[in-house]
Amino acid sequence: MSESRSPVPVVLLAGFLGSGKTTLLNHLLRRNQGNRIGVVVNDFGAIEIDAMTVAGQVGSTVSLGNGCLCCAVDVGELDDYLDRLTRPEARIDVIVVEASGLAEPQELVRMILASDNPRIEYGGLAEVVDAAEFGATRARHPEIDRHLAIADLVVLNKTDRVDDAAVARLRTEIGELCGGTPVVETRYGRIDPALLLDAALRPEAEDAVRQLSFEDLYADAYDAEHGHDPGHDAHLHTAYESVSFETATPLHPRRLMDFLDTRPPGLYRIKGHVDFGACDPRNRYTVHAVGRFLRFHPEPWPEDGSRATRLVLIGSGLDTGGLRARLGACALRGDAQDVPDERSMWGVLRWVPGDADGPEGWEEPPGPGPSGAEGHPGGADRPDPPHTAPVPG
């Protein structure tokens, strides 16, 4: 891999006026998992950034006291600002694009997926819905049906303003519009940040060793001032399930791809590393899946000699036992009848960005298939993999 650091995920945040999108964004900035977040909005006044003391403003960029940056741009400047935010010196871990006013959500999805910037990666489209005003919003903005159909995550916000029966009806109605897309219920936009953000891999971000920070004190004070229960974060995990899977036995690439191609409803994100054993002994494969998006990134194994598949699956309404059983069935059985053939890695390599011939150090296993055969990762007839499911126009 030519890039020295992992791609920066770009999360799209959409929702109509009053849905609570700004509140959710400020919540992410306050509870940022140790991440430095780059926020892209239309103008600072509209977004009402109150998550952290503003440290300074230069041109169209505001620096926040917690290391995050906010850029006010129009849609024509989006590519330029994504380039700036993903420069290594910016040290940005994740970018959140607030969709309202920039472009239709599906256009932003297309822009991210079509970008030739190798430092960015699609992080999903989260659509925020006002539970109390959903019917009125649909009447005024029928295009919300289209937005929900392409969303990777639906945040059903302001559930404190409706009763349980209304929430159940809304979940059924939204489910009919967006199929198996996960729906999480929340108040004040206070989703668990782990749904959208990975904890930053910095020593100072480790809760076990770091001191209580100003950001912690500010966030708790903000919660108290606005009537939110600071202890609510302790049970935010009830809105979704997180399933961990680990095995020291290499996975069969074809069976893993069968699993990924038939992901169950409610499964939102998959992250971790995969060991394909003799299919590629030099590399482990970082997997990044969000909604219908999938990427693999091969990288050399760590020098400590430990090799294992470690995955975390995040979603809503998951059958945790069933997921672990299906992943367990992807492991090699160790008998002569369960040996991957020379074509087994092709399905995986379709989702590796960059060199279509495979990652550096990867060698095609010996076999009768010619390197230019139809369907081979390096063959001229190999179709370009879709980045995601087709986006309705």
C-alpha positions as CSV (number, residue, x, y, z in Angstrom):
1,M,0.0,0.0,0.0
2,S,1.4,3.4,-1.0
3,E,-0.4,5.4,1.7
4,S,1.4,5.6,5.1
5,R,-1.8,6.0,7.1
6,S,-5.3,4.6,7.0
7,P,-7.9,6.4,4.8
8,V,-10.0,9.0,6.6
9,P,-13.7,8.0,6.7
10,V,-16.1,10.7,5.5
11,V,-19.5,10.4,7.3
12,L,-22.5,12.2,5.7
13,L,-25.0,13.6,8.1
14,A,-28.4,14.4,6.6
15,G,-31.8,15.4,7.9
16,F,-34.4,18.1,7.3
17,L,-34.7,21.3,9.3
18,G,-35.6,20.7,12.9
19,S,-34.7,17.0,12.9
20,G,-31.8,17.5,15.4
21,K,-28.9,17.2,13.0
22,T,-27.0,20.1,14.5
23,T,-27.5,18.8,18.0
24,L,-26.2,15.4,17.0
25,L,-23.2,17.0,15.4
26,N,-22.4,19.0,18.5
27,H,-22.8,15.8,20.5
28,L,-20.2,14.1,18.3
29,L,-17.8,17.0,18.8
30,R,-18.2,16.8,22.6
31,R,-18.0,13.0,22.7
32,N,-15.4,12.5,20.0
33,Q,-13.8,9.2,21.1
34,G,-10.4,11.0,21.1
35,N,-10.8,11.8,17.4
36,R,-9.9,15.0,15.7
37,I,-12.9,15.6,13.6
38,G,-13.1,17.7,10.4
39,V,-16.6,19.2,10.0
40,V,-17.8,20.5,6.6
41,V,-20.8,22.8,6.7
42,N,-22.3,25.6,4.6
43,D,-21.9,28.4,7.2
44,F,-20.9,28.5,10.8
45,G,-23.9,30.6,11.9
46,A,-26.3,28.0,10.6
47,I,-24.6,25.1,12.4
48,E,-24.3,26.9,15.7
49,I,-21.2,25.1,16.8
50,D,-21.2,25.1,20.6
51,A,-19.3,21.9,21.3
52,M,-16.0,23.5,22.3
53,T,-14.5,26.9,22.7
54,V,-13.5,28.3,19.3
55,A,-9.7,28.6,19.3
56,G,-9.5,30.8,16.1
57,Q,-10.7,31.4,12.6
58,V,-8.7,31.6,9.4
59,G,-10.6,32.2,6.2
60,S,-13.3,29.6,6.0
61,T,-12.0,27.4,8.7
62,V,-12.7,27.5,12.5
63,S,-10.3,25.7,14.8
64,L,-12.0,24.2,17.9
65,G,-10.2,23.9,21.2
66,N,-10.3,20.1,21.1
67,G,-8.3,19.8,18.0
68,C,-11.3,19.5,15.6
69,L,-11.7,21.8,12.6
70,C,-14.8,23.1,11.0
71,C,-14.9,24.4,7.4
72,A,-17.7,26.5,5.8
73,V,-17.8,25.6,2.1
74,D,-20.2,25.3,-0.8
75,V,-20.5,22.2,-2.9
76,G,-18.1,23.4,-5.5
77,E,-15.3,23.6,-2.9
78,L,-16.0,20.2,-1.3
79,D,-13.2,18.4,-3.0
80,D,-10.7,21.1,-2.2
81,Y,-11.5,21.0,1.5
82,L,-11.5,17.2,1.7
83,D,-8.0,17.4,0.2
84,R,-7.0,19.9,2.9
85,L,-8.5,18.0,5.8
86,T,-6.9,14.7,4.8
87,R,-3.4,16.1,4.5
88,P,-1.2,14.2,7.1
89,E,-0.3,17.5,8.8
90,A,-4.0,18.2,9.6
91,R,-4.1,15.0,11.7
92,I,-7.8,14.6,11.1
93,D,-9.2,11.2,12.0
94,V,-12.7,11.4,10.6
95,I,-14.7,14.0,8.5
96,V,-18.3,14.7,9.0
97,V,-20.1,16.5,6.1
98,E,-23.4,18.1,7.1
99,A,-25.5,17.6,4.0
100,S,-28.2,20.3,4.2
101,G,-27.6,23.1,1.7
102,L,-24.4,21.5,0.3
103,A,-26.2,19.0,-2.0
104,E,-28.8,16.3,-2.1
105,P,-27.5,13.4,0.1
106,Q,-27.3,11.0,-2.9
107,E,-25.2,13.5,-4.8
108,L,-22.8,13.7,-1.8
109,V,-22.6,9.9,-1.7
110,R,-21.7,9.9,-5.4
111,M,-19.1,12.6,-4.9
112,I,-17.3,10.7,-2.1
113,L,-17.4,7.4,-4.0
114,A,-16.2,9.0,-7.2
115,S,-13.4,11.0,-5.5
116,D,-9.9,10.2,-6.7
117,N,-8.5,11.3,-3.3
118,P,-6.8,8.1,-2.0
119,R,-6.9,9.4,1.5
120,I,-10.7,9.4,2.0
121,E,-13.1,6.5,2.4
122,Y,-16.9,6.4,2.5
123,G,-18.0,6.4,6.1
124,G,-21.8,6.1,5.6
125,L,-24.9,8.2,5.3
126,A,-26.8,8.8,8.6
127,E,-30.3,10.3,8.1
128,V,-31.7,12.1,11.2
129,V,-35.5,11.9,11.5
130,D,-37.7,13.9,13.9
131,A,-40.0,11.3,15.5
132,A,-42.7,13.9,16.4
133,E,-42.8,15.6,13.0
134,F,-42.1,12.7,10.6
135,G,-45.6,12.7,9.0
136,A,-45.5,16.5,8.5
137,T,-42.0,16.3,7.1
138,R,-43.0,13.7,4.6
139,A,-45.9,15.8,3.5
140,R,-43.7,18.8,3.0
141,H,-40.6,17.0,1.7
142,P,-41.6,13.7,-0.1
143,E,-38.0,13.4,-1.2
144,I,-37.3,12.1,2.3
145,D,-38.4,8.7,1.1
146,R,-35.5,8.7,-1.4
147,H,-33.1,9.8,1.3
148,L,-34.2,7.0,3.6
149,A,-33.8,4.5,0.8
150,I,-30.1,5.2,0.5
151,A,-29.3,5.8,4.2
152,D,-26.9,3.4,5.9
153,L,-28.2,4.4,9.3
154,V,-31.4,6.1,10.4
155,V,-31.4,8.1,13.7
156,L,-34.9,8.3,15.0
157,N,-34.5,11.4,17.1
158,K,-36.8,13.2,19.7
159,T,-38.4,9.9,20.8
160,D,-39.1,11.6,24.1
161,R,-41.8,13.6,22.4
162,V,-43.9,10.6,21.3
163,D,-45.3,7.5,23.1
164,D,-44.0,4.0,22.6
165,A,-46.9,3.0,20.3
166,A,-46.0,5.9,18.0
167,V,-42.3,4.9,18.0
168,A,-43.3,1.4,17.0
169,R,-45.4,2.7,14.2
170,L,-42.6,4.9,13.0
171,R,-40.1,2.1,13.0
172,T,-42.5,0.0,10.9
173,E,-43.1,2.9,8.4
174,I,-39.4,3.7,8.1
175,G,-38.6,0.0,7.8
176,E,-40.8,-0.2,4.7
177,L,-39.0,2.7,3.2
178,C,-35.4,1.6,3.8
179,G,-35.5,-2.2,4.1
180,G,-33.1,-3.6,6.6
181,T,-31.3,-0.4,7.3
182,P,-30.6,-0.1,11.1
183,V,-32.7,2.4,13.0
184,V,-31.5,3.7,16.4
185,E,-33.8,5.7,18.7
186,T,-32.4,8.7,20.6
187,R,-33.2,11.9,22.4
188,Y,-31.3,15.2,21.9
189,G,-29.3,13.5,19.1
190,R,-27.3,11.6,21.8
191,I,-26.3,8.5,19.9
192,D,-23.3,6.5,21.1
193,P,-20.4,7.9,19.1
194,A,-19.1,4.4,18.5
195,L,-21.8,4.0,15.9
196,L,-20.1,6.5,13.7
197,L,-16.6,6.9,15.1
198,D,-13.8,4.5,16.1
199,A,-11.9,5.3,19.2
200,A,-8.7,7.2,18.2
201,L,-5.6,5.0,18.4
202,R,-3.5,7.5,20.4
203,P,-1.9,6.9,23.8
204,E,-3.6,10.1,25.2
205,A,-7.0,8.8,24.1
206,E,-6.8,5.6,26.2
207,D,-9.3,6.0,29.0
208,A,-7.3,3.7,31.2
209,V,-4.2,6.0,31.3
210,R,-5.3,9.5,30.4
211,Q,-6.3,12.2,33.0
212,L,-9.7,13.8,33.1
213,S,-9.6,16.4,30.3
214,F,-11.2,19.8,29.8
215,E,-13.3,18.2,27.1
216,D,-14.8,15.8,29.6
217,L,-15.6,18.5,32.1
218,Y,-17.1,20.7,29.4
219,A,-19.2,17.9,28.0
220,D,-20.6,17.0,31.5
221,A,-21.2,20.7,32.3
222,Y,-23.0,21.1,29.0
223,D,-25.2,18.1,29.7
224,A,-26.1,19.4,33.1
225,E,-26.9,22.9,31.8
226,H,-29.2,21.6,29.1
227,G,-31.0,19.2,31.3
228,H,-29.5,16.0,29.9
229,D,-28.6,13.2,32.2
230,P,-24.8,12.7,32.1
231,G,-25.3,9.1,33.2
232,H,-27.3,8.6,30.0
233,D,-24.0,7.8,28.2
234,A,-23.7,4.8,30.4
235,H,-26.6,3.1,28.7
236,L,-26.4,4.5,25.2
237,H,-25.1,1.0,24.1
238,T,-28.7,-0.3,24.5
239,A,-29.6,1.3,21.2
240,Y,-27.4,-1.1,19.3
241,E,-25.5,-4.3,19.6
242,S,-21.7,-4.8,19.2
243,V,-20.6,-8.3,18.4
244,S,-17.0,-9.4,18.7
245,F,-15.5,-12.4,16.8
246,E,-12.0,-13.8,17.1
247,T,-10.4,-16.9,15.8
248,A,-6.8,-18.1,15.3
249,T,-7.9,-20.3,12.4
250,P,-7.6,-18.7,9.0
251,L,-10.9,-17.9,7.1
252,H,-11.9,-19.3,3.8
253,P,-12.1,-16.2,1.5
254,R,-14.9,-17.5,-0.5
255,R,-17.1,-18.3,2.5
256,L,-16.3,-14.9,4.1
257,M,-17.4,-13.2,0.9
258,D,-20.6,-15.2,0.9
259,F,-21.2,-13.9,4.4
260,L,-20.5,-10.3,3.4
261,D,-22.7,-10.5,0.3
262,T,-25.7,-11.6,2.4
263,R,-25.3,-9.4,5.5
264,P,-28.4,-9.6,7.7
265,P,-30.8,-6.7,8.2
266,G,-29.7,-4.3,10.9
267,L,-25.9,-4.8,10.5
268,Y,-24.4,-1.4,10.0
269,R,-20.7,-1.6,10.4
270,I,-18.0,-4.3,10.2
271,K,-14.4,-3.5,11.1
272,G,-11.3,-5.5,12.0
273,H,-8.6,-7.7,10.5
274,V,-8.9,-11.0,8.6
275,D,-6.3,-13.8,8.3
276,F,-6.6,-15.7,5.0
277,G,-3.8,-18.0,5.9
278,A,-1.9,-19.6,3.0
279,C,-3.9,-17.6,0.5
280,D,-1.8,-14.6,1.4
281,P,0.6,-15.4,4.2
282,R,2.4,-12.0,4.1
283,N,-0.6,-9.8,4.7
284,R,-3.6,-9.4,7.0
285,Y,-6.7,-7.7,5.5
286,T,-8.3,-4.8,7.2
287,V,-12.0,-4.9,6.4
288,H,-14.2,-1.8,6.4
289,A,-17.9,-2.2,5.7
290,V,-20.6,0.3,6.3
291,G,-24.1,-0.1,5.0
292,R,-23.6,-1.5,1.5
293,F,-20.0,-0.2,1.2
294,L,-17.1,-2.7,1.4
295,R,-13.4,-2.3,1.3
296,F,-10.4,-4.5,2.1
297,H,-6.9,-3.0,2.8
298,P,-4.0,-5.5,2.9
299,E,-1.1,-4.7,5.2
300,P,1.9,-6.7,6.4
301,W,1.4,-8.7,9.6
302,P,2.8,-7.2,12.8
303,E,6.2,-8.4,13.7
304,D,5.1,-9.8,17.1
305,G,4.1,-13.1,15.3
306,S,0.5,-13.2,16.5
307,R,-2.0,-14.0,13.7
308,A,-5.7,-14.1,14.1
309,T,-9.0,-12.8,12.7
310,R,-10.5,-10.1,14.9
311,L,-13.8,-8.5,13.9
312,V,-16.4,-6.2,15.5
313,L,-19.9,-6.0,14.0
314,I,-22.2,-3.1,15.0
315,G,-25.9,-2.8,14.3
316,S,-29.4,-2.8,15.6
317,G,-31.6,-5.8,16.3
318,L,-28.8,-8.3,15.5
319,D,-28.9,-12.0,16.1
320,T,-25.6,-12.1,17.9
321,G,-25.4,-15.9,18.3
322,G,-26.3,-16.3,14.6
323,L,-23.6,-13.9,13.5
324,R,-20.9,-15.6,15.4
325,A,-22.1,-19.0,14.1
326,R,-22.0,-17.8,10.5
327,L,-18.5,-16.3,11.0
328,G,-17.3,-19.4,12.7
329,A,-18.4,-21.4,9.7
330,C,-16.1,-19.3,7.5
331,A,-13.0,-20.8,9.3
332,L,-11.0,-23.4,7.5
333,R,-12.0,-26.9,8.7
334,G,-8.4,-28.3,8.3
335,D,-9.2,-31.2,6.1
336,A,-8.1,-32.0,2.6
337,Q,-11.5,-31.2,1.1
338,D,-11.5,-27.6,2.5
339,V,-8.4,-26.1,0.8
340,P,-9.0,-22.8,-1.0
341,D,-8.3,-23.0,-4.7
342,E,-6.4,-20.5,-6.8
343,R,-9.5,-18.4,-7.5
344,S,-10.7,-18.1,-3.9
345,M,-9.1,-14.7,-3.3
346,W,-10.5,-13.1,-6.4
347,G,-13.7,-12.0,-4.6
348,V,-11.7,-10.3,-1.9
349,L,-9.3,-8.6,-4.3
350,R,-12.3,-7.0,-6.1
351,W,-12.7,-4.8,-3.0
352,V,-9.1,-3.8,-2.6
353,P,-8.7,-0.2,-4.0
354,G,-5.8,0.7,-6.2
355,D,-3.7,-2.0,-8.0
356,A,-6.1,-4.5,-9.6
357,D,-3.4,-7.1,-9.7
358,G,-3.4,-7.4,-5.9
359,P,-1.5,-5.9,-3.0
360,E,2.2,-5.6,-2.8
361,G,3.7,-9.0,-1.9
362,W,0.7,-10.9,-3.0
363,E,1.4,-13.8,-5.3
364,E,-1.2,-15.8,-7.2
365,P,-1.4,-19.3,-5.9
366,P,-0.2,-21.9,-8.4
367,G,-3.0,-23.2,-10.6
368,P,-4.1,-23.7,-14.1
369,G,-5.9,-20.3,-14.5
370,P,-4.0,-17.9,-16.7
371,S,-3.4,-14.4,-15.3
372,G,-5.5,-12.8,-17.9
373,A,-8.5,-15.1,-17.7
374,E,-11.9,-13.7,-17.5
375,G,-12.8,-12.7,-13.9
376,H,-9.2,-12.8,-12.7
377,P,-8.3,-9.7,-10.6
378,G,-5.6,-8.8,-13.1
379,G,-7.6,-9.7,-16.2
380,A,-8.7,-7.2,-18.8
381,D,-12.2,-8.4,-18.7
382,R,-12.5,-8.0,-14.9
383,P,-15.4,-5.6,-14.2
384,D,-14.8,-2.7,-11.9
385,P,-16.4,-3.5,-8.5
386,P,-19.3,-1.3,-7.5
387,H,-18.5,0.9,-4.6
388,T,-22.0,0.4,-3.1
389,A,-25.5,-0.5,-4.1
390,P,-26.9,1.7,-6.9
391,V,-27.9,5.1,-5.6
392,P,-31.4,6.0,-6.8
393,G,-31.5,9.1,-9.0
